[in-house]
Amino acid sequence: MGFVLAIAPVVIAGGIAVFVIQRLKHTYSQGNLGKKKSKGMQKLWDSLIPLGMLFGCTIGVLWSLFFQSPLLTTITLGASIGYLFGFFAYEIYLKKERFHS
């Protein structure tokens, strides 16, 4: 039982990473990756996924401070969930960009 609890965050994070990479690969193969005209907006656009990971890590650390849960587990799950939310933000802005074009 201890082994399953130890390996579960890695399996969950790996599953999320594979899902996001496959979706981005599919979007790239269709030629639908977003490109902005200004450099500032392009940098913000490209940093949505890493920013999601950073916020997820922060939430994971705060979670482990207030609730009794292992720090490494909450950081791993927080970063992977933040990665997923960053990807969803990227997809939302991508669809909004295609809608307005």
N, C-alpha and C positions, 0 to 999 in steps of 0.2 A: 504493500500500500504506500509506503514511503517513497519508493522508486517512482510510482505513478504520479504522486504529487510533485516530485522533484522535476520530472521530465515534462509535465503537462504545459507549463508556460512556454517552454521551448517549442513544443509541437504546435501550440496555438499561434505563437509568433511566426513560426515558419510557414504555417498555413496561410496566415494573413499576408506575409511577404510574397509567397508564390501567387496568391490571388491578385494582388496589386500589380506585380510585375507582368503577369499574363494579360491583365486588362490593358496596361499601358502598351504592351507589345501589340495587342490587337488594335488599339487606337492608332498606334504609329503605322502599322501596316495598312490601315485604311487612309492614312494621310490626314488625320483629323487632329493632330496635336496642335495646340494653340500657339500662335505667334502674335505678340503685341507689337505696336508700332514704336512706342517709347521704351527706352532701356530700363527706366525705373519700374514700369508696369511689368515688363518681361522678367525682371529680377524677382519681383513680388510673386508673379505667377509661378516661376520655377521653384520658389522657396516655400510653397504651400505645404508640401509633403514633409520636408524637414522641420518646418515650424510646428506642424501637427505632432511630430515625434517629440520635439522639445517640450511642448505643452503637456503631452501625455506622460513624459518622464516626470515633469514637475508634479502633476496630479498623483502619479504613483508614489513619489516621495512623501507628499503631504498625506496621502492615504495611509502609508505605513507609519507615519508619526502619530496619527490620531486613532488608528485601529491596530490591533495586534495582528500584524501579518508580516511575513518576511520581506525585507527591503528589496532583495534581488528579484523576488517574484513580482512585486508591485511595479518595480521599474521596468521589467521585461514586458509585463502585460500593458502597462501604461504607454510605453513607447510603441508597442505594436498596435494598440487601439488608436493612438494618436496618428500613427502612420496610415491607418485605414481612414480615419476622419480627414486627414490631410488630402488623401486621394479623393475622397468624396467631395471635398471643397473644390479640388482641381476639376473634377468632372462637372460639378454644378456651374463653375465659371466657364468651362469649355462649352457646355450646352447653351449658356446665356450668350456667349460670344457668337456661336453659330446662329442663334436665333436672331440676334441684332444685325448680323451681316447680310 
